[in-house]
Amino acid sequence: MKDVKCAPGLLLAVAVAGAATVVGGWLPVVGGPVSGVVIGVLVAAVRRPGERLRPGIATASRFVLQLAVVILGCQLSLARVVEAGAGSLPVMVGSLAACLGAAYLVGRRLGIGGDLRTLIGVGTGICGASAIAAVTPVIGAASAEVAYAISTIFLFNISAVLLFPFLGHLLGMSQHAFGLFAGTAVNDMSSVVASATTYGDEAGQYAVVVKLTRTLLIIPVCLGLAALARRRAAVPAAAHPAQRTSGAPRPNVFALVPWFLVGFLLTALANTVGLVPDAAHHGLNTLSVFLITVALSAIGLSTDLGGLRRAGPRPLILGAVLWGVVTVTSLALQFVTASW
């Protein structure tokens, strides 16, 4: 019965994702997932989906999104962390730490809510729409916040594609250095490839390896956010000790780990040990991108446009600041670690 209720909204999300995939093929720098959000928002602006469609749209925006993250692991190899080279890890981790720290401090200063600044922070610091997709169910972010975060990330992705190759030539960066720069400072894979291959084939190949390695940072970040959410949820109970019984069980540590992150890690491990055939990589990658497109299309369909208007320009300002922080930090760490 539940499946029947979900069918209409799920089919609508799939239809929007199909159209978005076509648009993404025409505009590869934009890509299908971002196109899905945009088309979904446009459909919602013309006529917001009614009660009959909402269960399926909710399923697409949550479960389908989580499933996409699991399948995304099939294109990663844990050995790529080593292959990317020890020199890339300080740049990746340092850039992420600077980005998340700035997201917290600057976001609070601008009066931006915790969920939105977290989404913009992980989207800028890790891997754009994929990181936002992974974090959304962990923190329970609203659809309007997800749509705003993705739109902000997309704007600065396009800026990076246009400006970074010029900046690389201006600074005299080698192919290896620019590949590391693009892999750590650009967000979505399509934009990483577009920026790095413009600079050169060698830069493009190395940037992809760094970007895939950087994607693994989703796991510790999501685990940390899950633990933080669990701790905050426990605060009301701690504030009323009289309501607790002495025999109450201790929280299960494993409950902090979302099922889809376990699946993500297991599929990445399976790919590392060779259980995922090389011939299946392309198909699985295409499937994961389409499922992310379906999920983000559903998020677009359920977007509260009034909420976006109420958010104002401050999240965009935060996105600009974080983009600058990641860019400068990546370049500075490459210089300090002699990765230039």
KABEL-V47598 format. One record per run of one state. SS is the DSSP state (A for helix, B for strand, O for the rest). FROM is the first residue (numbers start at 1). TO is the last residue. If there is no record, write none. Layout:
# KABEL-V47598
ss from to
SS FROM TO
SS FROM TO
This chain:
# KABEL-V47598
ss from to
O 1 1
A 2 26
O 27 31
A 32 46
O 47 50
A 51 75
O 76 79
A 80 83
O 84 85
A 86 109
O 110 113
A 114 139
O 140 142
A 143 171
O 172 174
A 175 185
O 186 188
A 189 199
O 200 200
A 201 215
O 216 216
A 217 238
O 239 240
A 241 243
O 244 252
A 253 256
O 257 258
A 259 272
O 273 277
A 278 301
O 302 304
A 305 311
O 312 313
A 314 336
O 337 340
